[in-house]
């Protein structure tokens, strides 16, 4: 199951380069890939790219 995040291409590039988080263009995220071990990291990274981009 995928969810559309609304992130733009620049934000997706930053996620890839800075955090090694890969979302499918145009900003789709695979929700089953989130788990208790990574959700804090992923959400903090998304918050960072949306505040700085």
PDB file of N, CA, C and O in Angstrom:
ATOM      1  N   UNK A   1       0.841  -1.162   0.000  1.00  0.00           N
ATOM      2  CA  UNK A   1       0.000   0.000   0.000  1.00  0.00           C
ATOM      3  C   UNK A   1       0.896   1.237   0.000  1.00  0.00           C
ATOM      4  O   UNK A   1       1.838   1.344   0.785  1.00  0.00           O
ATOM      5  N   UNK A   2       0.582   2.154  -0.886  1.00  0.00           N
ATOM      6  CA  UNK A   2       1.342   3.386  -0.998  1.00  0.00           C
ATOM      7  C   UNK A   2       0.482   4.564  -0.569  1.00  0.00           C
ATOM      8  O   UNK A   2      -0.746   4.523  -0.643  1.00  0.00           O
ATOM      9  N   UNK A   3       1.154   5.607  -0.121  1.00  0.00           N
ATOM     10  CA  UNK A   3       0.482   6.850   0.233  1.00  0.00           C
ATOM     11  C   UNK A   3       1.214   7.991  -0.456  1.00  0.00           C
ATOM     12  O   UNK A   3       2.443   8.003  -0.512  1.00  0.00           O
ATOM     13  N   UNK A   4       0.465   8.938  -0.974  1.00  0.00           N
ATOM     14  CA  UNK A   4       1.057  10.107  -1.615  1.00  0.00           C
ATOM     15  C   UNK A   4       1.431  11.124  -0.543  1.00  0.00           C
ATOM     16  O   UNK A   4       0.588  11.515   0.265  1.00  0.00           O
ATOM     17  N   UNK A   5       2.703  11.558  -0.532  1.00  0.00           N
ATOM     18  CA  UNK A   5       3.188  12.466   0.508  1.00  0.00           C
ATOM     19  C   UNK A   5       3.062  13.936   0.143  1.00  0.00           C
ATOM     20  O   UNK A   5       2.998  14.787   1.030  1.00  0.00           O
ATOM     21  N   UNK A   6       3.026  14.247  -1.143  1.00  0.00           N
ATOM     22  CA  UNK A   6       2.997  15.641  -1.559  1.00  0.00           C
ATOM     23  C   UNK A   6       4.376  16.282  -1.634  1.00  0.00           C
ATOM     24  O   UNK A   6       4.488  17.479  -1.896  1.00  0.00           O
ATOM     25  N   UNK A   7       5.422  15.502  -1.407  1.00  0.00           N
ATOM     26  CA  UNK A   7       6.779  16.043  -1.477  1.00  0.00           C
ATOM     27  C   UNK A   7       7.156  16.294  -2.934  1.00  0.00           C
ATOM     28  O   UNK A   7       6.781  15.534  -3.827  1.00  0.00           O
ATOM     29  N   UNK A   8       7.907  17.378  -3.155  1.00  0.00           N
ATOM     30  CA  UNK A   8       8.333  17.689  -4.516  1.00  0.00           C
ATOM     31  C   UNK A   8       9.656  16.992  -4.831  1.00  0.00           C
ATOM     32  O   UNK A   8      10.246  16.348  -3.963  1.00  0.00           O
ATOM     33  N   UNK A   9      10.117  17.122  -6.067  1.00  0.00           N
ATOM     34  CA  UNK A   9      11.321  16.413  -6.509  1.00  0.00           C
ATOM     35  C   UNK A   9      12.559  16.843  -5.728  1.00  0.00           C
ATOM     36  O   UNK A   9      13.409  16.006  -5.424  1.00  0.00           O
ATOM     37  N   UNK A  10      12.679  18.120  -5.400  1.00  0.00           N
ATOM     38  CA  UNK A  10      13.831  18.593  -4.616  1.00  0.00           C
ATOM     39  C   UNK A  10      13.830  17.961  -3.224  1.00  0.00           C
ATOM     40  O   UNK A  10      14.882  17.570  -2.717  1.00  0.00           O
ATOM     41  N   UNK A  11      12.675  17.862  -2.618  1.00  0.00           N
ATOM     42  CA  UNK A  11      12.570  17.243  -1.296  1.00  0.00           C
ATOM     43  C   UNK A  11      12.896  15.749  -1.365  1.00  0.00           C
ATOM     44  O   UNK A  11      13.541  15.214  -0.464  1.00  0.00           O
ATOM     45  N   UNK A  12      12.454  15.080  -2.426  1.00  0.00           N
ATOM     46  CA  UNK A  12      12.770  13.665  -2.596  1.00  0.00           C
ATOM     47  C   UNK A  12      14.272  13.461  -2.762  1.00  0.00           C
ATOM     48  O   UNK A  12      14.837  12.519  -2.207  1.00  0.00           O
ATOM     49  N   UNK A  13      14.919  14.343  -3.525  1.00  0.00           N
ATOM     50  CA  UNK A  13      16.375  14.262  -3.699  1.00  0.00           C
ATOM     51  C   UNK A  13      17.096  14.435  -2.372  1.00  0.00           C
ATOM     52  O   UNK A  13      18.058  13.722  -2.088  1.00  0.00           O
ATOM     53  N   UNK A  14      16.636  15.378  -1.558  1.00  0.00           N
ATOM     54  CA  UNK A  14      17.258  15.607  -0.253  1.00  0.00           C
ATOM     55  C   UNK A  14      17.087  14.388   0.645  1.00  0.00           C
ATOM     56  O   UNK A  14      18.022  14.000   1.346  1.00  0.00           O
ATOM     57  N   UNK A  15      15.911  13.787   0.630  1.00  0.00           N
ATOM     58  CA  UNK A  15      15.698  12.566   1.419  1.00  0.00           C
ATOM     59  C   UNK A  15      16.669  11.470   0.994  1.00  0.00           C
ATOM     60  O   UNK A  15      17.221  10.758   1.834  1.00  0.00           O
ATOM     61  N   UNK A  16      16.872  11.339  -0.316  1.00  0.00           N
ATOM     62  CA  UNK A  16      17.789  10.309  -0.818  1.00  0.00           C
ATOM     63  C   UNK A  16      19.226  10.602  -0.407  1.00  0.00           C
ATOM     64  O   UNK A  16      19.924   9.730   0.110  1.00  0.00           O
ATOM     65  N   UNK A  17      19.660  11.831  -0.640  1.00  0.00           N
ATOM     66  CA  UNK A  17      21.063  12.184  -0.420  1.00  0.00           C
ATOM     67  C   UNK A  17      21.424  12.290   1.052  1.00  0.00           C
ATOM     68  O   UNK A  17      22.472  11.799   1.473  1.00  0.00           O
ATOM     69  N   UNK A  18      20.577  12.916   1.823  1.00  0.00           N
ATOM     70  CA  UNK A  18      20.902  13.186   3.220  1.00  0.00           C
ATOM     71  C   UNK A  18      20.539  12.035   4.155  1.00  0.00           C
ATOM     72  O   UNK A  18      21.227  11.795   5.147  1.00  0.00           O
ATOM     73  N   UNK A  19      19.459  11.327   3.837  1.00  0.00           N
ATOM     74  CA  UNK A  19      18.934  10.331   4.777  1.00  0.00           C
ATOM     75  C   UNK A  19      18.852   8.908   4.222  1.00  0.00           C
ATOM     76  O   UNK A  19      18.479   7.986   4.948  1.00  0.00           O
ATOM     77  N   UNK A  20      19.192   8.718   2.956  1.00  0.00           N
ATOM     78  CA  UNK A  20      19.080   7.404   2.302  1.00  0.00           C
ATOM     79  C   UNK A  20      17.660   6.846   2.392  1.00  0.00           C
ATOM     80  O   UNK A  20      17.457   5.649   2.594  1.00  0.00           O
ATOM     81  N   UNK A  21      16.685   7.742   2.237  1.00  0.00           N
ATOM     82  CA  UNK A  21      15.273   7.357   2.202  1.00  0.00           C
ATOM     83  C   UNK A  21      14.802   7.544   0.764  1.00  0.00           C
ATOM     84  O   UNK A  21      14.904   8.636   0.205  1.00  0.00           O
ATOM     85  N   UNK A  22      14.293   6.483   0.180  1.00  0.00           N
ATOM     86  CA  UNK A  22      13.917   6.488  -1.229  1.00  0.00           C
ATOM     87  C   UNK A  22      12.409   6.343  -1.364  1.00  0.00           C
ATOM     88  O   UNK A  22      11.834   5.309  -1.021  1.00  0.00           O
ATOM     89  N   UNK A  23      11.778   7.400  -1.871  1.00  0.00           N
ATOM     90  CA  UNK A  23      10.356   7.369  -2.170  1.00  0.00           C
ATOM     91  C   UNK A  23      10.199   7.362  -3.678  1.00  0.00           C
ATOM     92  O   UNK A  23      11.045   7.893  -4.398  1.00  0.00           O
ATOM     93  N   UNK A  24       9.130   6.768  -4.153  1.00  0.00           N
ATOM     94  CA  UNK A  24       8.854   6.708  -5.574  1.00  0.00           C
ATOM     95  C   UNK A  24       8.290   8.053  -6.013  1.00  0.00           C
ATOM     96  O   UNK A  24       7.426   8.619  -5.344  1.00  0.00           O
ATOM     97  N   UNK A  25       8.787   8.567  -7.151  1.00  0.00           N
ATOM     98  CA  UNK A  25       8.212   9.797  -7.699  1.00  0.00           C
ATOM     99  C   UNK A  25       6.789   9.503  -8.120  1.00  0.00           C
ATOM    100  O   UNK A  25       6.538   8.417  -8.643  1.00  0.00           O
ATOM    101  N   UNK A  26       5.869  10.377  -7.929  1.00  0.00           N
ATOM    102  CA  UNK A  26       5.983  11.726  -7.380  1.00  0.00           C
ATOM    103  C   UNK A  26       5.712  11.791  -5.879  1.00  0.00           C
ATOM    104  O   UNK A  26       4.746  12.431  -5.465  1.00  0.00           O
ATOM    105  N   UNK A  27       6.506  11.170  -5.084  1.00  0.00           N
ATOM    106  CA  UNK A  27       6.374  11.273  -3.635  1.00  0.00           C
ATOM    107  C   UNK A  27       5.528  10.202  -2.983  1.00  0.00           C
ATOM    108  O   UNK A  27       4.945  10.430  -1.923  1.00  0.00           O
ATOM    109  N   UNK A  28       5.453   9.034  -3.603  1.00  0.00           N
ATOM    110  CA  UNK A  28       4.689   7.938  -2.997  1.00  0.00           C
ATOM    111  C   UNK A  28       5.565   7.184  -2.005  1.00  0.00           C
ATOM    112  O   UNK A  28       6.739   6.921  -2.263  1.00  0.00           O
ATOM    113  N   UNK A  29       4.968   6.842  -0.862  1.00  0.00           N
ATOM    114  CA  UNK A  29       5.676   6.128   0.197  1.00  0.00           C
ATOM    115  C   UNK A  29       5.008   4.776   0.432  1.00  0.00           C
ATOM    116  O   UNK A  29       3.783   4.674   0.482  1.00  0.00           O
ATOM    117  N   UNK A  30       5.829   3.749   0.575  1.00  0.00           N
ATOM    118  CA  UNK A  30       5.334   2.409   0.877  1.00  0.00           C
ATOM    119  C   UNK A  30       5.099   2.308   2.387  1.00  0.00           C
ATOM    120  O   UNK A  30       6.049   2.190   3.160  1.00  0.00           O
ATOM    121  N   UNK A  31       3.857   2.354   2.794  1.00  0.00           N
ATOM    122  CA  UNK A  31       3.525   2.355   4.222  1.00  0.00           C
ATOM    123  C   UNK A  31       3.925   1.076   4.958  1.00  0.00           C
ATOM    124  O   UNK A  31       4.334   1.171   6.115  1.00  0.00           O
ATOM    125  N   UNK A  32       3.831  -0.115   4.358  1.00  0.00           N
ATOM    126  CA  UNK A  32       4.268  -1.308   5.086  1.00  0.00           C
ATOM    127  C   UNK A  32       5.766  -1.305   5.407  1.00  0.00           C
ATOM    128  O   UNK A  32       6.219  -2.094   6.236  1.00  0.00           O
ATOM    129  N   UNK A  33       6.536  -0.429   4.762  1.00  0.00           N
ATOM    130  CA  UNK A  33       7.959  -0.325   5.069  1.00  0.00           C
ATOM    131  C   UNK A  33       8.249   0.396   6.373  1.00  0.00           C
ATOM    132  O   UNK A  33       9.373   0.351   6.874  1.00  0.00           O
ATOM    133  N   UNK A  34       7.248   1.056   6.924  1.00  0.00           N
ATOM    134  CA  UNK A  34       7.426   1.740   8.210  1.00  0.00           C
ATOM    135  C   UNK A  34       7.224   0.746   9.351  1.00  0.00           C
ATOM    136  O   UNK A  34       6.338  -0.106   9.300  1.00  0.00           O
ATOM    137  N   UNK A  35       8.051   0.870  10.370  1.00  0.00           N
ATOM    138  CA  UNK A  35       7.934  -0.007  11.533  1.00  0.00           C
ATOM    139  C   UNK A  35       8.451   0.735  12.766  1.00  0.00           C
ATOM    140  O   UNK A  35       9.008   1.824  12.627  1.00  0.00           O
ATOM    141  N   UNK A  36       8.285   0.186  13.946  1.00  0.00           N
ATOM    142  CA  UNK A  36       8.732   0.878  15.164  1.00  0.00           C
ATOM    143  C   UNK A  36      10.226   1.212  15.171  1.00  0.00           C
ATOM    144  O   UNK A  36      10.654   2.122  15.880  1.00  0.00           O
ATOM    145  N   UNK A  37      11.018   0.480  14.384  1.00  0.00           N
ATOM    146  CA  UNK A  37      12.451   0.732  14.364  1.00  0.00           C
ATOM    147  C   UNK A  37      12.884   1.868  13.461  1.00  0.00           C
ATOM    148  O   UNK A  37      14.008   2.354  13.580  1.00  0.00           O
ATOM    149  N   UNK A  38      11.997   2.310  12.542  1.00  0.00           N
ATOM    150  CA  UNK A  38      12.413   3.365  11.624  1.00  0.00           C
ATOM    151  C   UNK A  38      11.460   4.551  11.517  1.00  0.00           C
ATOM    152  O   UNK A  38      11.793   5.550  10.880  1.00  0.00           O
ATOM    153  N   UNK A  39      10.300   4.460  12.121  1.00  0.00           N
ATOM    154  CA  UNK A  39       9.304   5.512  11.908  1.00  0.00           C
ATOM    155  C   UNK A  39       9.760   6.869  12.455  1.00  0.00           C
ATOM    156  O   UNK A  39       9.471   7.901  11.848  1.00  0.00           O
ATOM    157  N   UNK A  40      10.456   6.885  13.572  1.00  0.00           N
ATOM    158  CA  UNK A  40      10.938   8.164  14.110  1.00  0.00           C
ATOM    159  C   UNK A  40      11.966   8.797  13.174  1.00  0.00           C
ATOM    160  O   UNK A  40      11.945  10.007  12.953  1.00  0.00           O
ATOM    161  N   UNK A  41      12.867   7.977  12.625  1.00  0.00           N
ATOM    162  CA  UNK A  41      13.885   8.461  11.694  1.00  0.00           C
ATOM    163  C   UNK A  41      13.233   9.022  10.430  1.00  0.00           C
ATOM    164  O   UNK A  41      13.592  10.107   9.974  1.00  0.00           O
ATOM    165  N   UNK A  42      12.288   8.291   9.873  1.00  0.00           N
ATOM    166  CA  UNK A  42      11.628   8.702   8.635  1.00  0.00           C
ATOM    167  C   UNK A  42      10.816   9.977   8.843  1.00  0.00           C
ATOM    168  O   UNK A  42      10.893  10.898   8.030  1.00  0.00           O
ATOM    169  N   UNK A  43      10.055  10.037   9.904  1.00  0.00           N
ATOM    170  CA  UNK A  43       9.239  11.235  10.130  1.00  0.00           C
ATOM    171  C   UNK A  43      10.104  12.455  10.423  1.00  0.00           C
ATOM    172  O   UNK A  43       9.769  13.557   9.989  1.00  0.00           O
ATOM    173  N   UNK A  44      11.203  12.286  11.144  1.00  0.00           N
ATOM    174  CA  UNK A  44      12.109  13.411  11.404  1.00  0.00           C
ATOM    175  C   UNK A  44      12.744  13.893  10.102  1.00  0.00           C
ATOM    176  O   UNK A  44      12.910  15.096   9.905  1.00  0.00           O
ATOM    177  N   UNK A  45      13.095  12.976   9.221  1.00  0.00           N
ATOM    178  CA  UNK A  45      13.689  13.347   7.937  1.00  0.00           C
ATOM    179  C   UNK A  45      12.685  14.097   7.070  1.00  0.00           C
ATOM    180  O   UNK A  45      13.032  15.105   6.454  1.00  0.00           O
ATOM    181  N   UNK A  46      11.453  13.621   7.018  1.00  0.00           N
ATOM    182  CA  UNK A  46      10.423  14.306   6.230  1.00  0.00           C
ATOM    183  C   UNK A  46      10.156  15.688   6.803  1.00  0.00           C
ATOM    184  O   UNK A  46      10.011  16.654   6.054  1.00  0.00           O
ATOM    185  N   UNK A  47      10.093  15.788   8.100  1.00  0.00           N
ATOM    186  CA  UNK A  47       9.900  17.091   8.734  1.00  0.00           C
ATOM    187  C   UNK A  47      11.034  18.035   8.363  1.00  0.00           C
ATOM    188  O   UNK A  47      10.791  19.203   8.058  1.00  0.00           O
ATOM    189  N   UNK A  48      12.263  17.547   8.386  1.00  0.00           N
ATOM    190  CA  UNK A  48      13.412  18.379   8.039  1.00  0.00           C
ATOM    191  C   UNK A  48      13.330  18.886   6.604  1.00  0.00           C
ATOM    192  O   UNK A  48      13.522  20.078   6.361  1.00  0.00           O
ATOM    193  N   UNK A  49      13.049  17.999   5.649  1.00  0.00           N
ATOM    194  CA  UNK A  49      13.035  18.451   4.256  1.00  0.00           C
ATOM    195  C   UNK A  49      11.852  19.361   3.954  1.00  0.00           C
ATOM    196  O   UNK A  49      11.934  20.186   3.044  1.00  0.00           O
ATOM    197  N   UNK A  50      10.769  19.233   4.686  1.00  0.00           N
ATOM    198  CA  UNK A  50       9.637  20.130   4.437  1.00  0.00           C
ATOM    199  C   UNK A  50       9.845  21.493   5.080  1.00  0.00           C
ATOM    200  O   UNK A  50       9.255  22.481   4.641  1.00  0.00           O
ATOM    201  N   UNK A  51      10.658  21.557   6.092  1.00  0.00           N
ATOM    202  CA  UNK A  51      10.937  22.849   6.735  1.00  0.00           C
ATOM    203  C   UNK A  51      12.072  23.604   6.067  1.00  0.00           C
ATOM    204  O   UNK A  51      12.116  24.833   6.134  1.00  0.00           O
ATOM    205  N   UNK A  52      12.996  22.889   5.420  1.00  0.00           N
ATOM    206  CA  UNK A  52      14.165  23.548   4.849  1.00  0.00           C
ATOM    207  C   UNK A  52      14.101  23.702   3.344  1.00  0.00           C
ATOM    208  O   UNK A  52      14.896  24.452   2.776  1.00  0.00           O
ATOM    209  N   UNK A  53      13.190  23.023   2.683  1.00  0.00           N
ATOM    210  CA  UNK A  53      13.146  23.081   1.213  1.00  0.00           C
ATOM    211  C   UNK A  53      12.253  24.196   0.723  1.00  0.00           C
ATOM    212  O   UNK A  53      12.105  24.383  -0.485  1.00  0.00           O
TER     213      UNK A  53
END
